[in-house]
């Protein structure tokens, strides 16, 4: 039983529960499933594309998704650009056939998987607690395919209102890039609530999530996994509930104290913003919830100019000068002085992404430099690591602001 303190905390806070799918919620033999999946899709299109070319296109497109580190463009865009060029067709020409495949043929592959009854029990319990449930599966599949696989698991999206399902349409990174994990948090609006990643794969779920600063629970099947990592919470899927009931909420927070987590979050933020902006028109980007609040467009213009005129020069100064002095900047007046409301939202986003990529290039390969000292007019004696952490905190606050605006906009 949780302590009285834990029960009180859970009454006022929820948990963001990230759940892997394959071999966590659904037994999946991917070594058998992927070839069968590729073969079925090839057969569907064999009257138009030879199976050999189709296989090359599928494997090549998948490889490019797995290797993607650029925060710009969704995984689907990267896959489609390679896949359709390789097979010599436009997306629109094959869309009906591919939709029919996922509606009629793909569901027949369910025989290659097996339900985990204990996983169904756990997910039902988690929903009863009011947790936000995120299906954190490697986003290499279209949403339709993932929804089918959830049905095979006995966890149909029609019956379970998942907060988010990661798919290749709505994500910019696969699990091979640890920015995948903060991208999830950004899509949720960077909630302050506790978070935990639950998965079975040490190399794809647990270690990457830990590097990204997330608490984890490693779902282990002792007949398969022999590796003992006593410092990682672990057990059967049926044991996750007891662990969650016992662990203090304060220990389940996303942390950016380590450079790997900090850089992963830096990289995820432009991906999150792009995912938001492409769904909105200029009128929606310019919408204000009140006369005192900034619009989404104004927030993005602000982030762009702060990145270009404050963040990048500050990092460059700290890296080139021993213990420099940096002054705090007052940037809020720029929103009116520079007429952010009259600027183009998409162009502002592109400017921000370009600038953030420069920041990522400056920080991605640092090791000892993170401890370089700096004197700040407000924070006093500090380090590069601490000031970049402040930058990320600033970004997260504005993503929360944007998320709240979208909630109001959709009402």
N, C-alpha and C positions, 0 to 999 in steps of 0.2 A: 504494500500500500504506500502511496506517496505521502510525504509529510504534510502537515497542515499548511505549511508555507508553500509547498509545491502546489497543493490544491487551490490555494488562493491565487497564486500566480496564473495557473491554468484557467482560472475563471475570468481573468482579465486579459490574457494573452492567448494567441493560438500558436500552433506549430506549423512550420512549413516543412512538410515531409516529402522528400525527394525519393522516389522509388524507381529503381532499375526494373526493367521488364524481363529480359531473357535470363532464365535460370535463377531469378529472384521471385518473380510472380508467376512465371510460366516456364516449365521445363522446355528448353529449346536446344536441339542439337543443330547448331548453326553450320557445322561441317556438312550436314546432310541438307539442311533447309536452304542455304544460299544457292547451291548448284541446282536444286529442284526449282527454286524461284526463278533463277535466270533462264533455265530451260523452258519453263512454262511461258515466260514472257517472250522468249525467242520464237516459240511455236506459234504464239498468237500473231506475231508480225512476220512470219516466215514467207508469206506471199509478197511482202514488200522489201524485206531485208534478209540477207543470208544469215543463218545462225552464227557463222564465224564472225562476220562483221558486228552482229548484235552483241556477241559475247565480248568482243574487244571494246565496243562502245560502253557497255555496262561496267566492265572492269576499269576502263580508263576514267570514266566519270566518277566512279566510286573512289578511285585512288586520288583524284583531285579534291574531292570533298575531305578525305582523310588527312590530306596534307595542307589544308587551308589554314592560314594564319592571319590573313587580311581581314580586318573587321568590316570591310565594305562588301556588300552583295551577299545574298542568302546562299545557303548550300544548294538550293534548287537552281538558282541562276548559274552557279558554277557547273553543276552537273549537266544542266540542259545545254549550256553553251558548248560543252565538249560532245555530249551524246548526240544531239541532233546534227551537229556538223559532221560527226563521224559517219552517221547512217545516211546522210544526204537528204534529210527531210526537215521541214519546218514543224515546230511544235503543234501548230493548229491542224496540220494535215493528219496527225496521228492521235490527236487528243481523244476522239471518240473511242477508237480502238483500245487505247490505254485505260480510259475510264471503264470500259466494258470489262477489261481484264481484271481490274481491281474489284469490280462489282461481282463478277461471275466466276472467274477462274482462280484468282488468288485465294478465296475462302476454302477451296478444295485442298489446300496445302496444310490444313489444320491437323491432318493425321500425323504430321511430323513433329507435333508438339504434344504436351501433356499438362493438364491442370495440376496446380498445387493446392489442395483443399485448405491447408493451413495458411496459405497466403490469402485466400478469400476471406477466411475468418479474421485475419489481422486487418485487412483493408476495411472490412465492415466495421470493426471496432474503431479504427482510426477516424472514419467518417462520423461515427457516433460521438467522438470526442470533439468534433468541430474543427479538426485539423484541415489545413489546406493540403490537398494531395496533388503532387506534381509527378507525372510519369516521366522520369528522367532516363529515357531510353536513348541509345546512341541515334541521333537524328539522320540516319542514312536512308530512311524509307519515307514515302509520302504519308500524309496523315491518314488517308483511307486504309493503308496497309497496317498501320499501328493500331487503328481502331478495331480492325478485324482480329488482330492478335490479342487485344484486350478481351474481345468476346471469347476467343478460344480459351483464355485464362479464367473465364467465368466472371470477368470484371468489366462487363460491357459499359461503354461510355454513356449508353442510354439509361443505365441504372445507377451509375456513379458519376456525380458532377465534378469531375477533375478540374482543378483550377487551371492547369496547363499540361499539355502533352507536347513534348519536343519532337518536331518532325523536320524534314529537310526544307519545307516551305517557310518555316518561321524562325529558323536558327541560322547562325552564321558560322558556328564552330561545331565540330564533332567532339567526342570525348577524348580524342587524341590531342586536343588543345585544351588546357585547363581553363581557358577563358569561357568554355562552355558552361561552367558552374556559376560564375558571377553573371553570365548572360541570363540564366534562369532567374536569379534574384532581381536583376534589373527589369525583366519582363513582369515581375510581380509588383514592381514599384518600389523596390528596395525596402521591404518592411523591416521594422526593428524586432519583429518577433523571432523566437528561436527557430533554428533550422537544422536539419540533419539529412545526410545522404545515406540511404540504405541500399546496398548492392552486394552481389556475390563475387564480383571480379576484382581481385586485388589490384591489378594493373590498369583496369579501365574505369573502375568505380571508386575504389577506396583511396589509393595513393594519389590520383589526380585531384580528387575532391579535397584531400588533406592539404595538398600543395596550394590549392585555391583558397584555403582558409576555412573550409567547412568541417564541422563535426561529422563523424561517420559511425555507421554500424555495419560490420562485415558479416554478411549472411554466409555461413559455412556449412558445407555438407562434408562431414568428416570422412566419408568414403572416397571423396575426391581430393580435398585439400589437406595436405600434410603439413603445410607451413604454419608455424606457430608464431604469432605476433602478439605477445601478451599486452603490449601497450595500446592495442586497438580493440575497442568494444566489439565483441563478436559472439556468434551463436547461431542457432537455427532461426528461421523466419518466425517460428512460433514463440521465440524468446525475446523478440524485439519489444513487444508490449511491456513485459515486466521491466525491461531496461529503461524504456521511456517513462514508466511510472515512477522509477526510482531516481533517475538522474535529475539534478537541479537544472531548471531552465537557464540559469545564468551561465552554465557551461556549454550551452548549445547556441552559441552566437558566431556569426561569420566574423572572421578576424583578418585584418590586412597588416598584421604586425611583421610578417615575413615578406621579403622582397618578391618571392614567387607569386604570392597572393596579391600583392600590390600591383605588379605588372599585369597579371591576368585580369584584374579589375579595370586597370587603365585601358586595356585592349577591348574589354567587353562593352564599355560605355558607348562608343560610337556605333557599335552593332545594335545596341538597345535603342538608341535614338533613331537610327535608320529604320529599324523595324516599326517604330511609331510613326515617323513622318510619312512613309510611303502609303499609309492607310488613311491619311487625312488630306483634304484639299486646302487651298490657301485661306478660305474663310474660316475653316476649323482651326488652322494653325494660328490665326489671328484672334481667336475667341478668348475673351477675358471673363473670368468668373465674377469679377467685380472691378471697379475702376482702380482699386489699389493693387490688384494682382497683375502679374505679367502674363501675357499670352505664351503659348508654346513657342511661337516664332521668336518672341522677344527673349525667352530663356535661351534658345539655341544661338541667337546672335550674341547674347551675353557670354555664353560658354566659348564661342568661337573667339571673341575678342580677348577674353581673359587668357585663353590658351596661347594666343599669338603674342600678346603684349605683356603678360605677367608670367605665366607658367614656364614657357620655353626660355625666355631670357633669364629667369631666375635659376632654372636648372643649369643652363650653360654657365652662369656666373659661379655657381657653387662648384661646378666641376673644374673650372679654370683658375679660380682664385682661392687661396687658403683662407678659411674662416671669414668669408665676406660678410658685409652688412647688407641686408635687404630690407626695404621699407614696405610696410603694408600699403596696399593700393585701395583707393575708394573708387569702385567701378560701377556701382548702382546708378549714378546719374547718367551713365552712357546711354541707358535705355531711351531717354528723351533727347539727350544732346545729339545722339547719332540716328535718331528716328528709326529705331528698330522696327516699329510697327509698319513702316513703309517699305521695308526690305522684303525680298523674296525668301520664303522659308526654306525651300529646297536648296537654293544657292547658299544660304547661311549654313545649312547642314553640311554641304559639300566642303565649304571652307573650314568648318570645325573638324571634319574627318581628316582633311589634309593636314591640319595643324596637329591633331592628336597623333597621327602617324609619325610625325617628327618627334613628338614627346616619347612615343614608344621606342623609336630608334635610339634616342638618347639614353634610355633607361634599361633596355632589354638585356644588355650584356654586362651590366655593372655587377661587381662583386664587393670588393673592399670599399668602393666609392660611396656606398650607401651610408657609411659612417662619417663622411666628410662633414665637418662642423660648419655652422652658419649662425650668424647673429641676426635675429629678426626683431623688428621694431615693436612688435606686439608680443610674440611668443618668447622672446629672449634667446638664450643659448639653445640651439637646436641642431638637427642633422638633416641631411638630404632625405633620408628615409622618413623622418617625421613630417617634413614639409610636403613631400609628395603624398603622404597619407592625408594631410589637410586638403590637398587638391582633390583627392578621391572623395573625401567626405563632402566637399563642396559640390562635386558632380552628383553624388548620390542624393543630396538634399534637393537638387533641382530636378532630378528624375522623379522623386516623390511628388514634387510640385506639379510636374507634367502629368503624372499619373492621376493626381487629384483633379486636375483640369479635365482630363479625358472622362473621368467618372461623371463630372458635372455635365460635360458636353453630351454624353450618351443618355442622359435622363430625359 
